[in-house]
Amino acid sequence: MGDVAVGARSGHDGEENRGRPVETAGPAADGAPASGRDSGTEDGRVTDEQSGTQDEGVGGTPPATPPAAKKPRSFWKELPILIGIALVLALLIKTFLVQAFSIPSASMQNTLTIGDRVLVDKLTPWFGSEPERGEIVVFHDPDDWLAGEPTPDPNALQTVLSWIGLMPSADEKDLIKRVIGVGGDTVECKGTGPLKVNGEALNEQDYVYPNNTPCSVDDQGGQFKVEVPEGSIWVMGDHRQNSRDSRYNQSDKHGGMVPVKEVVGRAVVIAWPMNRWDNLPVPDAFGQEGLQSQSSAAAALSVAPQGLALAGVVPVVWWRRRRVAPAETR
């Protein structure tokens, strides 16, 4: 019967059917069931596949069993993996992007108060960016500025939080101040002020602690005139009469300067407590044209890598456009 089914499908009859008229196959045409694998069977199989039902397959072969759906892991089995990924991401963010620091003293009041948590941008220094005047920066203690200060003794939770960057490390001796002068600047204080940078007086009333004078009249460092060497910055606290900053560390090995390599990053926002949320922009006092013109050499150095990159890219782009243009005109 298999041969007959094949002959019916292929349109070829056997020797016994040679010469017979086509209508002898009438029973099948009249709707009677045909034996074997006839054209109706194939049409039905195609229809079943289109309608999404399962049939017995060709020649009675059982259909392939679909693979069983993989059972998802339970939440408790995935939780350690999620925690591990979160810790790795937090460590990468702390190392390369942003780190949180707390404010332990009043040296930056009222801009920053005791207990504030600030987020420090650590990404831009990786691309060659250097501190600019007016920015608030966190930096490693350059030469025992924190001598005599008590060392905190964190508990286990604080140690973990500091490791992932949610709290400052007790082992790191870091300070936070405002950048007043950069490489090539001359910074000076006479009498009670105003503070001058490159001969330009700064209007500091927007950020200096109320009732403080910009300069301190004392013989410990409050009166000064210094030139900031390249690769260093001069920093001061906003609470001028309560800040042990560059003025009062001029006897150290850096002359009160902070090497740029010791800068962790720029404080960009107050993140905690919630009622203190705010960004930390550069004050308008540092946007005076006189300040910028005096340090044009330093500014040129800071943009040199970007300028060199642009100078190198432009000829390449021009060359590629010249090569592509003829092809487009053909």
BALOBA-1460 file (C-alpha; in Angstrom, 3 decimals):
// residues 330
<rec num="1" residu="m" x="0.000" y="0.000" z="0.000"/>
<rec num="2" residu="g" x="2.930" y="2.251" z="0.527"/>
<rec num="3" residu="d" x="3.802" y="1.998" z="-3.161"/>
<rec num="4" residu="v" x="0.257" y="2.954" z="-4.130"/>
<rec num="5" residu="a" x="0.410" y="6.032" z="-1.844"/>
<rec num="6" residu="v" x="3.703" y="7.076" z="-3.366"/>
<rec num="7" residu="g" x="2.302" y="6.617" z="-6.858"/>
<rec num="8" residu="a" x="-0.751" y="8.670" z="-6.037"/>
<rec num="9" residu="r" x="1.383" y="11.500" z="-4.714"/>
<rec num="10" residu="s" x="3.837" y="11.432" z="-7.586"/>
<rec num="11" residu="g" x="1.188" y="11.130" z="-10.312"/>
<rec num="12" residu="h" x="2.529" y="7.803" z="-11.715"/>
<rec num="13" residu="d" x="0.295" y="4.665" z="-11.866"/>
<rec num="14" residu="g" x="1.507" y="1.081" z="-11.820"/>
<rec num="15" residu="e" x="1.404" y="-1.259" z="-14.802"/>
<rec num="16" residu="e" x="-2.049" y="-2.571" z="-13.836"/>
<rec num="17" residu="n" x="-3.490" y="0.952" z="-14.085"/>
<rec num="18" residu="r" x="-1.870" y="1.892" z="-17.381"/>
<rec num="19" residu="g" x="-4.441" y="3.146" z="-19.891"/>
<rec num="20" residu="r" x="-7.328" y="3.500" z="-17.458"/>
<rec num="21" residu="p" x="-9.197" y="6.775" z="-17.397"/>
<rec num="22" residu="v" x="-8.590" y="9.138" z="-14.540"/>
<rec num="23" residu="e" x="-12.133" y="8.812" z="-13.174"/>
<rec num="24" residu="t" x="-11.447" y="5.245" z="-11.983"/>
<rec num="25" residu="a" x="-10.035" y="6.831" z="-8.894"/>
<rec num="26" residu="g" x="-13.510" y="8.059" z="-8.122"/>
<rec num="27" residu="p" x="-14.020" y="6.591" z="-4.649"/>
<rec num="28" residu="a" x="-11.293" y="8.829" z="-3.283"/>
<rec num="29" residu="a" x="-12.699" y="11.788" z="-5.148"/>
<rec num="30" residu="d" x="-16.196" y="11.030" z="-3.779"/>
<rec num="31" residu="g" x="-14.901" y="11.630" z="-0.261"/>
<rec num="32" residu="a" x="-14.308" y="7.993" z="0.715"/>
<rec num="33" residu="p" x="-11.333" y="7.523" z="2.990"/>
<rec num="34" residu="a" x="-8.162" y="6.696" z="1.106"/>
<rec num="35" residu="s" x="-5.631" y="4.237" z="2.407"/>
<rec num="36" residu="g" x="-2.000" y="5.138" z="2.941"/>
<rec num="37" residu="r" x="-0.368" y="8.586" z="2.773"/>
<rec num="38" residu="d" x="-2.388" y="10.506" z="0.223"/>
<rec num="39" residu="s" x="-2.476" y="14.211" z="-0.562"/>
<rec num="40" residu="g" x="-5.149" y="14.804" z="2.065"/>
<rec num="41" residu="t" x="-2.808" y="13.598" z="4.778"/>
<rec num="42" residu="e" x="-0.117" y="16.069" z="3.771"/>
<rec num="43" residu="d" x="-2.595" y="18.937" z="3.608"/>
<rec num="44" residu="g" x="-3.865" y="18.066" z="7.056"/>
<rec num="45" residu="r" x="-0.375" y="17.963" z="8.531"/>
<rec num="46" residu="v" x="0.461" y="21.406" z="7.212"/>
<rec num="47" residu="t" x="-2.812" y="22.757" z="8.562"/>
<rec num="48" residu="d" x="-2.109" y="21.265" z="11.988"/>
<rec num="49" residu="e" x="1.280" y="22.967" z="12.134"/>
<rec num="50" residu="q" x="-0.231" y="26.292" z="11.191"/>
<rec num="51" residu="s" x="-2.962" y="25.956" z="13.807"/>
<rec num="52" residu="g" x="-0.456" y="25.059" z="16.494"/>
<rec num="53" residu="t" x="-1.774" y="21.494" z="17.213"/>
<rec num="54" residu="q" x="0.433" y="18.440" z="17.509"/>
<rec num="55" residu="d" x="-0.085" y="15.440" z="15.131"/>
<rec num="56" residu="e" x="1.523" y="12.082" z="14.846"/>
<rec num="57" residu="g" x="4.051" y="13.275" z="12.275"/>
<rec num="58" residu="v" x="4.826" y="11.739" z="8.889"/>
<rec num="59" residu="g" x="4.197" y="8.006" z="8.657"/>
<rec num="60" residu="g" x="2.980" y="7.785" z="12.252"/>
<rec num="61" residu="t" x="6.305" y="8.954" z="13.750"/>
<rec num="62" residu="p" x="5.738" y="10.476" z="17.215"/>
<rec num="63" residu="p" x="6.384" y="14.225" z="17.300"/>
<rec num="64" residu="a" x="9.525" y="15.571" z="18.968"/>
<rec num="65" residu="t" x="8.987" y="16.368" z="22.649"/>
<rec num="66" residu="p" x="9.676" y="20.068" z="23.343"/>
<rec num="67" residu="p" x="12.432" y="20.701" z="25.942"/>
<rec num="68" residu="a" x="11.164" y="21.258" z="29.442"/>
<rec num="69" residu="a" x="11.294" y="24.879" z="30.677"/>
<rec num="70" residu="k" x="14.275" y="25.560" z="32.943"/>
<rec num="71" residu="k" x="13.167" y="26.220" z="36.468"/>
<rec num="72" residu="p" x="14.419" y="29.633" z="37.664"/>
<rec num="73" residu="r" x="16.584" y="29.890" z="40.740"/>
<rec num="74" residu="s" x="14.887" y="30.875" z="43.934"/>
<rec num="75" residu="f" x="15.338" y="34.406" z="45.244"/>
<rec num="76" residu="w" x="17.462" y="33.227" z="48.184"/>
<rec num="77" residu="k" x="19.863" y="31.411" z="45.865"/>
<rec num="78" residu="e" x="20.272" y="34.496" z="43.674"/>
<rec num="79" residu="l" x="20.619" y="36.922" z="46.589"/>
<rec num="80" residu="p" x="24.340" y="36.189" z="47.282"/>
<rec num="81" residu="i" x="25.097" y="36.656" z="43.570"/>
<rec num="82" residu="l" x="23.255" y="39.987" z="43.502"/>
<rec num="83" residu="i" x="25.069" y="41.157" z="46.640"/>
<rec num="84" residu="g" x="28.411" y="40.178" z="45.127"/>
<rec num="85" residu="i" x="27.685" y="42.084" z="41.920"/>
<rec num="86" residu="a" x="26.545" y="45.122" z="43.918"/>
<rec num="87" residu="l" x="29.746" y="45.095" z="45.990"/>
<rec num="88" residu="v" x="31.949" y="44.841" z="42.909"/>
<rec num="89" residu="l" x="30.091" y="47.710" z="41.225"/>
<rec num="90" residu="a" x="30.294" y="49.801" z="44.393"/>
<rec num="91" residu="l" x="34.036" y="49.187" z="44.633"/>
<rec num="92" residu="l" x="34.541" y="50.167" z="40.982"/>
<rec num="93" residu="i" x="32.448" y="53.298" z="41.442"/>
<rec num="94" residu="k" x="34.392" y="54.219" z="44.576"/>
<rec num="95" residu="t" x="37.717" y="53.666" z="42.833"/>
<rec num="96" residu="f" x="37.018" y="55.394" z="39.544"/>
<rec num="97" residu="l" x="33.849" y="57.495" z="39.705"/>
<rec num="98" residu="v" x="32.415" y="58.843" z="42.965"/>
<rec num="99" residu="q" x="33.244" y="58.494" z="46.660"/>
<rec num="100" residu="a" x="31.376" y="59.728" z="49.707"/>
<rec num="101" residu="f" x="33.127" y="61.705" z="52.468"/>
<rec num="102" residu="s" x="31.838" y="63.080" z="55.751"/>
<rec num="103" residu="i" x="32.709" y="66.493" z="57.158"/>
<rec num="104" residu="p" x="34.250" y="66.171" z="60.649"/>
<rec num="105" residu="s" x="35.105" y="69.813" z="61.421"/>
<rec num="106" residu="a" x="33.859" y="73.378" z="61.065"/>
<rec num="107" residu="s" x="36.679" y="74.608" z="58.804"/>
<rec num="108" residu="m" x="34.368" y="74.900" z="55.764"/>
<rec num="109" residu="q" x="31.330" y="76.449" z="57.463"/>
<rec num="110" residu="n" x="28.827" y="77.538" z="56.400"/>
<rec num="111" residu="t" x="29.330" y="75.972" z="52.997"/>
<rec num="112" residu="l" x="29.799" y="72.587" z="54.665"/>
<rec num="113" residu="t" x="28.834" y="71.811" z="58.242"/>
<rec num="114" residu="i" x="29.808" y="69.016" z="60.617"/>
<rec num="115" residu="g" x="28.040" y="65.793" z="59.659"/>
<rec num="116" residu="d" x="27.474" y="66.666" z="55.999"/>
<rec num="117" residu="r" x="28.137" y="63.901" z="53.476"/>
<rec num="118" residu="v" x="29.563" y="65.053" z="50.175"/>
<rec num="119" residu="l" x="30.050" y="63.154" z="46.936"/>
<rec num="120" residu="v" x="33.453" y="63.590" z="45.342"/>
<rec num="121" residu="d" x="34.023" y="63.289" z="41.607"/>
<rec num="122" residu="k" x="37.020" y="61.005" z="41.040"/>
<rec num="123" residu="l" x="36.468" y="60.437" z="37.320"/>
<rec num="124" residu="t" x="37.676" y="63.668" z="35.724"/>
<rec num="125" residu="p" x="41.204" y="63.487" z="37.234"/>
<rec num="126" residu="w" x="41.661" y="60.214" z="35.326"/>
<rec num="127" residu="f" x="41.343" y="62.216" z="32.104"/>
<rec num="128" residu="g" x="43.974" y="64.761" z="33.079"/>
<rec num="129" residu="s" x="41.689" y="67.371" z="34.638"/>
<rec num="130" residu="e" x="43.343" y="69.412" z="37.394"/>
<rec num="131" residu="p" x="41.760" y="71.428" z="40.220"/>
<rec num="132" residu="e" x="40.596" y="74.931" z="39.360"/>
<rec num="133" residu="r" x="40.189" y="78.051" z="41.461"/>
<rec num="134" residu="g" x="37.059" y="78.093" z="43.565"/>
<rec num="135" residu="e" x="36.498" y="74.335" z="43.571"/>
<rec num="136" residu="i" x="36.156" y="72.435" z="46.831"/>
<rec num="137" residu="v" x="38.519" y="69.485" z="46.766"/>
<rec num="138" residu="v" x="39.352" y="66.496" z="48.938"/>
<rec num="139" residu="f" x="43.046" y="65.685" z="49.197"/>
<rec num="140" residu="h" x="45.353" y="63.381" z="51.104"/>
<rec num="141" residu="d" x="47.235" y="64.941" z="53.996"/>
<rec num="142" residu="p" x="50.365" y="66.267" z="52.223"/>
<rec num="143" residu="d" x="52.646" y="66.530" z="55.267"/>
<rec num="144" residu="d" x="51.097" y="65.860" z="58.720"/>
<rec num="145" residu="w" x="48.500" y="68.619" z="58.574"/>
<rec num="146" residu="l" x="46.342" y="66.376" z="60.772"/>
<rec num="147" residu="a" x="49.039" y="65.750" z="63.353"/>
<rec num="148" residu="g" x="47.442" y="65.508" z="66.798"/>
<rec num="149" residu="e" x="43.937" y="64.948" z="65.442"/>
<rec num="150" residu="p" x="42.127" y="61.933" z="67.001"/>
<rec num="151" residu="t" x="41.896" y="58.818" z="64.820"/>
<rec num="152" residu="p" x="38.387" y="57.326" z="64.637"/>
<rec num="153" residu="d" x="37.825" y="53.699" z="65.643"/>
<rec num="154" residu="p" x="35.134" y="52.353" z="63.280"/>
<rec num="155" residu="n" x="32.947" y="49.343" z="64.015"/>
<rec num="156" residu="a" x="32.493" y="46.407" z="61.607"/>
<rec num="157" residu="l" x="29.571" y="47.990" z="59.742"/>
<rec num="158" residu="q" x="31.440" y="51.275" z="59.266"/>
<rec num="159" residu="t" x="34.455" y="49.354" z="57.978"/>
<rec num="160" residu="v" x="32.343" y="47.584" z="55.329"/>
<rec num="161" residu="l" x="30.618" y="50.827" z="54.318"/>
<rec num="162" residu="s" x="33.947" y="52.610" z="53.998"/>
<rec num="163" residu="w" x="35.329" y="49.755" z="51.895"/>
<rec num="164" residu="i" x="32.531" y="50.110" z="49.342"/>
<rec num="165" residu="g" x="32.700" y="53.911" z="49.424"/>
<rec num="166" residu="l" x="29.566" y="54.771" z="51.396"/>
<rec num="167" residu="m" x="31.659" y="56.118" z="54.270"/>
<rec num="168" residu="p" x="35.168" y="57.566" z="54.411"/>
<rec num="169" residu="s" x="37.957" y="55.239" z="55.438"/>
<rec num="170" residu="a" x="39.344" y="55.681" z="58.930"/>
<rec num="171" residu="d" x="42.793" y="54.775" z="57.606"/>
<rec num="172" residu="e" x="42.841" y="57.584" z="55.065"/>
<rec num="173" residu="k" x="43.880" y="61.020" z="56.314"/>
<rec num="174" residu="d" x="41.975" y="63.333" z="54.012"/>
<rec num="175" residu="l" x="41.116" y="67.019" z="54.173"/>
<rec num="176" residu="i" x="38.627" y="69.211" z="52.345"/>
<rec num="177" residu="k" x="39.290" y="72.868" z="51.443"/>
<rec num="178" residu="r" x="38.621" y="75.416" z="48.712"/>
<rec num="179" residu="v" x="41.180" y="75.974" z="45.958"/>
<rec num="180" residu="i" x="42.320" y="79.607" z="45.984"/>
<rec num="181" residu="g" x="45.381" y="79.501" z="43.750"/>
<rec num="182" residu="v" x="46.687" y="77.128" z="41.069"/>
<rec num="183" residu="g" x="50.071" y="76.759" z="39.427"/>
<rec num="184" residu="g" x="51.460" y="80.136" z="38.328"/>
<rec num="185" residu="d" x="49.196" y="82.222" z="40.619"/>
<rec num="186" residu="t" x="50.274" y="84.761" z="43.222"/>
<rec num="187" residu="v" x="48.099" y="84.756" z="46.342"/>
<rec num="188" residu="e" x="48.388" y="87.375" z="49.084"/>
<rec num="189" residu="c" x="46.727" y="88.608" z="52.251"/>
<rec num="190" residu="k" x="47.396" y="91.973" z="53.936"/>
<rec num="191" residu="g" x="45.605" y="93.165" z="57.034"/>
<rec num="192" residu="t" x="42.083" y="91.823" z="57.216"/>
<rec num="193" residu="g" x="41.783" y="91.583" z="53.444"/>
<rec num="194" residu="p" x="40.564" y="91.349" z="50.857"/>
<rec num="195" residu="l" x="42.293" y="88.215" z="49.643"/>
<rec num="196" residu="k" x="44.031" y="88.860" z="46.313"/>
<rec num="197" residu="v" x="44.851" y="86.466" z="43.497"/>
<rec num="198" residu="n" x="47.177" y="87.792" z="40.787"/>
<rec num="199" residu="g" x="46.556" y="91.291" z="42.148"/>
<rec num="200" residu="e" x="42.753" y="90.983" z="41.811"/>
<rec num="201" residu="a" x="40.692" y="91.350" z="44.995"/>
<rec num="202" residu="l" x="38.140" y="88.590" z="45.557"/>
<rec num="203" residu="n" x="34.620" y="89.387" z="46.729"/>
<rec num="204" residu="e" x="34.159" y="86.405" z="49.047"/>
<rec num="205" residu="q" x="31.051" y="87.375" z="50.951"/>
<rec num="206" residu="d" x="29.039" y="84.595" z="49.265"/>
<rec num="207" residu="y" x="30.990" y="81.796" z="50.942"/>
<rec num="208" residu="v" x="33.243" y="83.093" z="53.732"/>
<rec num="209" residu="y" x="31.812" y="82.430" z="57.196"/>
<rec num="210" residu="p" x="29.703" y="85.374" z="58.444"/>
<rec num="211" residu="n" x="31.615" y="87.954" z="60.517"/>
<rec num="212" residu="n" x="34.958" y="86.431" z="59.461"/>
<rec num="213" residu="t" x="37.508" y="88.626" z="57.723"/>
<rec num="214" residu="p" x="39.002" y="87.203" z="54.500"/>
<rec num="215" residu="c" x="42.500" y="87.484" z="56.003"/>
<rec num="216" residu="s" x="43.650" y="86.937" z="59.569"/>
<rec num="217" residu="v" x="45.917" y="89.378" z="61.370"/>
<rec num="218" residu="d" x="48.468" y="87.174" z="63.156"/>
<rec num="219" residu="d" x="52.097" y="86.148" z="62.943"/>
<rec num="220" residu="q" x="51.364" y="82.449" z="62.390"/>
<rec num="221" residu="g" x="50.680" y="82.662" z="58.660"/>
<rec num="222" residu="g" x="47.616" y="84.872" z="58.357"/>
<rec num="223" residu="q" x="49.666" y="87.499" z="56.492"/>
<rec num="224" residu="f" x="51.375" y="86.137" z="53.394"/>
<rec num="225" residu="k" x="52.284" y="86.510" z="49.751"/>
<rec num="226" residu="v" x="53.102" y="83.293" z="47.927"/>
<rec num="227" residu="e" x="53.639" y="82.094" z="44.381"/>
<rec num="228" residu="v" x="52.050" y="78.748" z="43.630"/>
<rec num="229" residu="p" x="54.418" y="76.425" z="41.722"/>
<rec num="230" residu="e" x="53.196" y="74.339" z="38.787"/>
<rec num="231" residu="g" x="51.680" y="71.049" z="39.870"/>
<rec num="232" residu="s" x="50.453" y="72.470" z="43.198"/>
<rec num="233" residu="i" x="47.465" y="74.334" z="44.632"/>
<rec num="234" residu="w" x="46.933" y="76.775" z="47.519"/>
<rec num="235" residu="v" x="43.880" y="75.952" z="49.625"/>
<rec num="236" residu="m" x="41.947" y="77.754" z="52.358"/>
<rec num="237" residu="g" x="38.872" y="76.999" z="54.454"/>
<rec num="238" residu="d" x="35.698" y="79.089" z="54.168"/>
<rec num="239" residu="h" x="35.703" y="79.515" z="57.959"/>
<rec num="240" residu="r" x="38.813" y="81.671" z="57.782"/>
<rec num="241" residu="q" x="39.384" y="82.113" z="61.503"/>
<rec num="242" residu="n" x="38.896" y="78.371" z="62.184"/>
<rec num="243" residu="s" x="40.807" y="76.556" z="59.467"/>
<rec num="244" residu="r" x="44.285" y="75.065" z="59.549"/>
<rec num="245" residu="d" x="44.956" y="75.332" z="55.829"/>
<rec num="246" residu="s" x="47.835" y="76.321" z="53.520"/>
<rec num="247" residu="r" x="48.454" y="79.519" z="55.517"/>
<rec num="248" residu="y" x="49.374" y="77.666" z="58.679"/>
<rec num="249" residu="n" x="51.440" y="74.897" z="57.080"/>
<rec num="250" residu="q" x="54.018" y="76.975" z="55.245"/>
<rec num="251" residu="s" x="56.794" y="75.362" z="57.279"/>
<rec num="252" residu="d" x="56.141" y="71.872" z="55.861"/>
<rec num="253" residu="k" x="58.136" y="70.346" z="53.009"/>
<rec num="254" residu="h" x="55.720" y="71.741" z="50.391"/>
<rec num="255" residu="g" x="55.607" y="75.278" z="51.811"/>
<rec num="256" residu="g" x="51.877" y="74.967" z="52.539"/>
<rec num="257" residu="m" x="51.087" y="73.890" z="48.990"/>
<rec num="258" residu="v" x="49.141" y="70.748" z="48.113"/>
<rec num="259" residu="p" x="50.607" y="68.680" z="45.268"/>
<rec num="260" residu="v" x="47.988" y="68.034" z="42.594"/>
<rec num="261" residu="k" x="48.830" y="64.324" z="42.733"/>
<rec num="262" residu="e" x="47.466" y="64.241" z="46.300"/>
<rec num="263" residu="v" x="44.030" y="65.494" z="45.226"/>
<rec num="264" residu="v" x="41.355" y="62.781" z="45.431"/>
<rec num="265" residu="g" x="38.716" y="64.728" z="43.528"/>
<rec num="266" residu="r" x="36.260" y="67.608" z="43.541"/>
<rec num="267" residu="a" x="33.296" y="67.733" z="45.930"/>
<rec num="268" residu="v" x="30.266" y="68.260" z="43.677"/>
<rec num="269" residu="v" x="27.185" y="67.811" z="45.858"/>
<rec num="270" residu="i" x="25.994" y="67.591" z="49.456"/>
<rec num="271" residu="a" x="24.175" y="64.257" z="49.531"/>
<rec num="272" residu="w" x="23.231" y="63.994" z="53.225"/>
<rec num="273" residu="p" x="21.325" y="64.970" z="55.319"/>
<rec num="274" residu="m" x="18.323" y="65.381" z="53.038"/>
<rec num="275" residu="n" x="17.559" y="68.917" z="54.197"/>
<rec num="276" residu="r" x="21.088" y="69.916" z="53.123"/>
<rec num="277" residu="w" x="20.940" y="68.590" z="49.555"/>
<rec num="278" residu="d" x="22.740" y="71.051" z="47.294"/>
<rec num="279" residu="n" x="25.368" y="71.270" z="44.583"/>
<rec num="280" residu="l" x="28.738" y="72.925" z="45.138"/>
<rec num="281" residu="p" x="29.400" y="75.307" z="42.233"/>
<rec num="282" residu="v" x="32.409" y="77.572" z="41.760"/>
<rec num="283" residu="p" x="31.591" y="81.037" z="43.213"/>
<rec num="284" residu="d" x="31.308" y="84.003" z="40.864"/>
<rec num="285" residu="a" x="34.323" y="85.625" z="42.547"/>
<rec num="286" residu="f" x="36.604" y="83.220" z="40.668"/>
<rec num="287" residu="g" x="35.160" y="84.104" z="37.269"/>
<rec num="288" residu="q" x="36.870" y="87.516" z="37.061"/>
<rec num="289" residu="e" x="38.693" y="88.102" z="33.797"/>
<rec num="290" residu="g" x="41.789" y="89.359" z="35.558"/>
<rec num="291" residu="l" x="42.331" y="86.034" z="37.277"/>
<rec num="292" residu="q" x="42.117" y="84.052" z="34.059"/>
<rec num="293" residu="s" x="44.449" y="86.270" z="32.043"/>
<rec num="294" residu="q" x="47.196" y="86.071" z="34.648"/>
<rec num="295" residu="s" x="47.325" y="82.268" z="34.427"/>
<rec num="296" residu="s" x="46.921" y="81.825" z="30.674"/>
<rec num="297" residu="a" x="50.067" y="79.706" z="30.579"/>
<rec num="298" residu="a" x="48.653" y="77.313" z="33.153"/>
<rec num="299" residu="a" x="45.352" y="77.189" z="31.268"/>
<rec num="300" residu="a" x="47.178" y="76.355" z="28.053"/>
<rec num="301" residu="l" x="48.891" y="73.477" z="29.783"/>
<rec num="302" residu="s" x="45.590" y="72.141" z="31.077"/>
<rec num="303" residu="v" x="43.999" y="72.046" z="27.609"/>
<rec num="304" residu="a" x="47.087" y="70.893" z="25.748"/>
<rec num="305" residu="p" x="46.120" y="67.167" z="25.631"/>
<rec num="306" residu="q" x="42.673" y="67.973" z="24.234"/>
<rec num="307" residu="g" x="44.147" y="70.416" z="21.744"/>
<rec num="308" residu="l" x="46.724" y="67.910" z="20.563"/>
<rec num="309" residu="a" x="44.027" y="65.257" z="20.175"/>
<rec num="310" residu="l" x="41.899" y="67.615" z="18.078"/>
<rec num="311" residu="a" x="44.876" y="68.641" z="15.980"/>
<rec num="312" residu="g" x="45.609" y="64.993" z="15.275"/>
<rec num="313" residu="v" x="42.017" y="64.068" z="14.409"/>
<rec num="314" residu="v" x="41.290" y="66.905" z="11.952"/>
<rec num="315" residu="p" x="43.850" y="65.839" z="9.268"/>
<rec num="316" residu="v" x="42.650" y="62.228" z="9.461"/>
<rec num="317" residu="v" x="39.005" y="63.246" z="8.987"/>
<rec num="318" residu="w" x="39.946" y="65.531" z="6.072"/>
<rec num="319" residu="w" x="41.952" y="62.741" z="4.396"/>
<rec num="320" residu="r" x="39.107" y="60.235" z="4.749"/>
<rec num="321" residu="r" x="36.593" y="62.686" z="3.306"/>
<rec num="322" residu="r" x="38.866" y="63.294" z="0.295"/>
<rec num="323" residu="r" x="39.042" y="59.537" z="-0.331"/>
<rec num="324" residu="v" x="35.319" y="58.975" z="0.028"/>
<rec num="325" residu="a" x="34.223" y="61.958" z="-2.109"/>
<rec num="326" residu="p" x="35.346" y="60.551" z="-5.514"/>
<rec num="327" residu="a" x="33.584" y="57.234" z="-4.782"/>
<rec num="328" residu="e" x="30.334" y="59.017" z="-4.005"/>
<rec num="329" residu="t" x="30.447" y="61.000" z="-7.302"/>
<rec num="330" residu="r" x="30.815" y="57.872" z="-9.480"/>
